[in-house]
């Protein structure tokens, strides 16, 4: 059986790359000044994820110990999922907006992001929202 503190250390160790990934995605989304509403909603969700991960990073070793290994493992899985989702979506955004520059969406990219990719953006929002809810639950329980 894995020691709770080593699990906690592994959770804390993956929070920094997750924060980096969310901040890179947020930076890319911020550059899209005239983005459609769905992209603005996604940007707000990414900002929320960043705050949740920052809160999770503040959870102390003793609190992780009281949460137990299963909660720490689930947290680690959720953070990894969030990191992968942000990285994949960042790649998608860069590909979808390749005709644009200076934060202004070219008409091809506006049609692509504003119409054709709406389902993908909504799915991404839902995935990030689920990650945020899980992380916030862990933080809430840990700080009780």
C-alpha positions as YAML, in Angstrom:
chain: A
units: angstrom
residues:
- id: 1
  name: UNK
  ca: [0.00, 0.00, 0.00]
- id: 2
  name: UNK
  ca: [1.29, 3.44, -0.89]
- id: 3
  name: UNK
  ca: [1.95, 5.88, 1.91]
- id: 4
  name: UNK
  ca: [-0.52, 8.83, 1.96]
- id: 5
  name: UNK
  ca: [2.24, 11.43, 2.06]
- id: 6
  name: UNK
  ca: [3.93, 10.04, -1.03]
- id: 7
  name: UNK
  ca: [0.59, 10.14, -2.83]
- id: 8
  name: UNK
  ca: [0.11, 13.72, -1.65]
- id: 9
  name: UNK
  ca: [3.56, 14.62, -2.93]
- id: 10
  name: UNK
  ca: [2.74, 13.09, -6.30]
- id: 11
  name: UNK
  ca: [-0.49, 15.12, -6.47]
- id: 12
  name: UNK
  ca: [1.31, 18.34, -5.60]
- id: 13
  name: UNK
  ca: [4.00, 17.48, -8.15]
- id: 14
  name: UNK
  ca: [1.53, 17.40, -11.04]
- id: 15
  name: UNK
  ca: [-0.32, 20.56, -10.05]
- id: 16
  name: UNK
  ca: [2.47, 22.83, -11.32]
- id: 17
  name: UNK
  ca: [2.44, 21.40, -14.88]
- id: 18
  name: UNK
  ca: [-1.36, 21.54, -14.82]
- id: 19
  name: UNK
  ca: [-1.27, 25.20, -13.83]
- id: 20
  name: UNK
  ca: [1.25, 25.87, -16.58]
- id: 21
  name: UNK
  ca: [-0.98, 24.16, -19.16]
- id: 22
  name: UNK
  ca: [-4.09, 26.04, -18.07]
- id: 23
  name: UNK
  ca: [-2.25, 29.36, -18.15]
- id: 24
  name: UNK
  ca: [-0.92, 28.69, -21.66]
- id: 25
  name: UNK
  ca: [-4.44, 27.85, -22.85]
- id: 26
  name: UNK
  ca: [-5.83, 30.91, -21.10]
- id: 27
  name: UNK
  ca: [-3.18, 33.06, -22.76]
- id: 28
  name: UNK
  ca: [-4.14, 31.70, -26.18]
- id: 29
  name: UNK
  ca: [-7.83, 32.28, -25.49]
- id: 30
  name: UNK
  ca: [-7.13, 35.81, -24.22]
- id: 31
  name: UNK
  ca: [-5.46, 36.62, -27.55]
- id: 32
  name: UNK
  ca: [-8.75, 36.02, -29.36]
- id: 33
  name: UNK
  ca: [-10.18, 39.47, -28.76]
- id: 34
  name: UNK
  ca: [-13.29, 39.11, -30.92]
- id: 35
  name: UNK
  ca: [-14.02, 35.49, -30.06]
- id: 36
  name: UNK
  ca: [-17.54, 34.03, -30.11]
- id: 37
  name: UNK
  ca: [-19.49, 33.70, -26.87]
- id: 38
  name: UNK
  ca: [-18.67, 29.99, -26.46]
- id: 39
  name: UNK
  ca: [-14.95, 30.78, -26.47]
- id: 40
  name: UNK
  ca: [-15.51, 33.50, -23.86]
- id: 41
  name: UNK
  ca: [-17.38, 31.01, -21.67]
- id: 42
  name: UNK
  ca: [-14.54, 28.53, -22.08]
- id: 43
  name: UNK
  ca: [-12.04, 31.25, -21.12]
- id: 44
  name: UNK
  ca: [-13.99, 31.86, -17.90]
- id: 45
  name: UNK
  ca: [-13.97, 28.14, -17.15]
- id: 46
  name: UNK
  ca: [-10.21, 27.89, -17.72]
- id: 47
  name: UNK
  ca: [-9.72, 30.86, -15.38]
- id: 48
  name: UNK
  ca: [-11.83, 29.01, -12.78]
- id: 49
  name: UNK
  ca: [-9.77, 25.84, -13.21]
- id: 50
  name: UNK
  ca: [-6.63, 27.88, -12.61]
- id: 51
  name: UNK
  ca: [-8.06, 29.18, -9.32]
- id: 52
  name: UNK
  ca: [-9.16, 25.67, -8.29]
- id: 53
  name: UNK
  ca: [-5.72, 24.22, -8.98]
- id: 54
  name: UNK
  ca: [-4.12, 27.05, -7.02]
- id: 55
  name: UNK
  ca: [-6.42, 26.24, -4.08]
- id: 56
  name: UNK
  ca: [-5.58, 22.55, -4.35]
- id: 57
  name: UNK
  ca: [-1.88, 23.37, -4.26]
- id: 58
  name: UNK
  ca: [-2.44, 25.01, -0.86]
- id: 59
  name: UNK
  ca: [-3.74, 21.77, 0.70]
- id: 60
  name: UNK
  ca: [-1.26, 20.70, 3.39]
- id: 61
  name: UNK
  ca: [0.30, 17.24, 3.78]
- id: 62
  name: UNK
  ca: [-1.66, 16.60, 6.97]
- id: 63
  name: UNK
  ca: [-4.92, 17.31, 5.15]
- id: 64
  name: UNK
  ca: [-3.93, 14.91, 2.36]
- id: 65
  name: UNK
  ca: [-3.21, 12.28, 5.00]
- id: 66
  name: UNK
  ca: [-6.69, 12.68, 6.49]
- id: 67
  name: UNK
  ca: [-8.26, 12.50, 3.01]
- id: 68
  name: UNK
  ca: [-6.65, 9.13, 2.34]
- id: 69
  name: UNK
  ca: [-4.97, 7.54, -0.63]
- id: 70
  name: UNK
  ca: [-8.11, 6.96, -2.71]
- id: 71
  name: UNK
  ca: [-9.00, 10.67, -2.72]
- id: 72
  name: UNK
  ca: [-5.41, 11.59, -3.53]
- id: 73
  name: UNK
  ca: [-5.31, 9.07, -6.40]
- id: 74
  name: UNK
  ca: [-8.61, 10.38, -7.77]
- id: 75
  name: UNK
  ca: [-7.28, 13.93, -7.50]
- id: 76
  name: UNK
  ca: [-4.15, 12.97, -9.37]
- id: 77
  name: UNK
  ca: [-6.21, 11.34, -12.12]
- id: 78
  name: UNK
  ca: [-8.46, 14.40, -12.38]
- id: 79
  name: UNK
  ca: [-5.49, 16.78, -12.58]
- id: 80
  name: UNK
  ca: [-3.86, 14.63, -15.27]
- id: 81
  name: UNK
  ca: [-7.10, 14.59, -17.25]
- id: 82
  name: UNK
  ca: [-7.38, 18.35, -16.95]
- id: 83
  name: UNK
  ca: [-3.79, 18.83, -18.10]
- id: 84
  name: UNK
  ca: [-4.26, 16.59, -21.14]
- id: 85
  name: UNK
  ca: [-7.53, 18.30, -22.04]
- id: 86
  name: UNK
  ca: [-5.96, 21.77, -21.85]
- id: 87
  name: UNK
  ca: [-2.97, 20.66, -23.93]
- id: 88
  name: UNK
  ca: [-5.17, 19.06, -26.60]
- id: 89
  name: UNK
  ca: [-7.53, 21.99, -26.75]
- id: 90
  name: UNK
  ca: [-4.65, 24.44, -26.98]
- id: 91
  name: UNK
  ca: [-3.37, 22.53, -30.00]
- id: 92
  name: UNK
  ca: [-6.89, 22.61, -31.49]
- id: 93
  name: UNK
  ca: [-7.26, 26.37, -30.94]
- id: 94
  name: UNK
  ca: [-3.91, 27.05, -32.57]
- id: 95
  name: UNK
  ca: [-4.89, 24.91, -35.56]
- id: 96
  name: UNK
  ca: [-8.37, 26.43, -35.84]
- id: 97
  name: UNK
  ca: [-7.04, 30.00, -35.75]
- id: 98
  name: UNK
  ca: [-4.00, 29.60, -37.99]
- id: 99
  name: UNK
  ca: [-5.26, 32.28, -40.43]
- id: 100
  name: UNK
  ca: [-5.64, 34.89, -37.70]
- id: 101
  name: UNK
  ca: [-3.17, 37.32, -36.25]
- id: 102
  name: UNK
  ca: [-2.96, 40.14, -33.73]
- id: 103
  name: UNK
  ca: [-5.88, 38.69, -31.76]
- id: 104
  name: UNK
  ca: [-8.36, 39.37, -34.55]
- id: 105
  name: UNK
  ca: [-10.06, 36.31, -36.00]
- id: 106
  name: UNK
  ca: [-9.93, 35.97, -39.78]
- id: 107
  name: UNK
  ca: [-13.30, 35.19, -41.36]
- id: 108
  name: UNK
  ca: [-12.28, 31.56, -42.01]
- id: 109
  name: UNK
  ca: [-11.28, 31.08, -38.40]
- id: 110
  name: UNK
  ca: [-14.38, 32.89, -37.10]
- id: 111
  name: UNK
  ca: [-16.57, 30.51, -39.13]
- id: 112
  name: UNK
  ca: [-14.53, 27.54, -37.95]
- id: 113
  name: UNK
  ca: [-14.53, 28.46, -34.25]
- id: 114
  name: UNK
  ca: [-17.91, 30.19, -34.19]
- id: 115
  name: UNK
  ca: [-19.87, 27.57, -36.09]
- id: 116
  name: UNK
  ca: [-18.14, 24.33, -37.02]
- id: 117
  name: UNK
  ca: [-16.32, 23.70, -33.73]
- id: 118
  name: UNK
  ca: [-19.14, 24.67, -31.36]
- id: 119
  name: UNK
  ca: [-19.73, 21.05, -30.31]
- id: 120
  name: UNK
  ca: [-16.04, 20.47, -29.58]
- id: 121
  name: UNK
  ca: [-15.82, 23.69, -27.57]
- id: 122
  name: UNK
  ca: [-18.92, 22.76, -25.57]
- id: 123
  name: UNK
  ca: [-17.52, 19.29, -24.88]
- id: 124
  name: UNK
  ca: [-14.25, 20.86, -23.72]
- id: 125
  name: UNK
  ca: [-16.13, 23.25, -21.43]
- id: 126
  name: UNK
  ca: [-18.03, 20.32, -19.89]
- id: 127
  name: UNK
  ca: [-14.86, 18.30, -19.38]
- id: 128
  name: UNK
  ca: [-13.10, 21.21, -17.68]
- id: 129
  name: UNK
  ca: [-16.18, 21.96, -15.61]
- id: 130
  name: UNK
  ca: [-16.23, 18.37, -14.31]
- id: 131
  name: UNK
  ca: [-12.54, 18.62, -13.42]
- id: 132
  name: UNK
  ca: [-13.17, 21.89, -11.60]
- id: 133
  name: UNK
  ca: [-16.07, 20.45, -9.60]
- id: 134
  name: UNK
  ca: [-13.97, 17.45, -8.54]
- id: 135
  name: UNK
  ca: [-11.02, 19.62, -7.54]
- id: 136
  name: UNK
  ca: [-13.26, 22.04, -5.63]
- id: 137
  name: UNK
  ca: [-14.85, 19.14, -3.74]
- id: 138
  name: UNK
  ca: [-11.43, 17.87, -2.65]
- id: 139
  name: UNK
  ca: [-10.37, 21.36, -1.58]
- id: 140
  name: UNK
  ca: [-13.63, 21.88, 0.30]
- id: 141
  name: UNK
  ca: [-13.38, 18.58, 2.15]
- id: 142
  name: UNK
  ca: [-9.68, 19.08, 2.91]
- id: 143
  name: UNK
  ca: [-10.20, 22.50, 4.41]
- id: 144
  name: UNK
  ca: [-13.21, 21.52, 6.54]
...
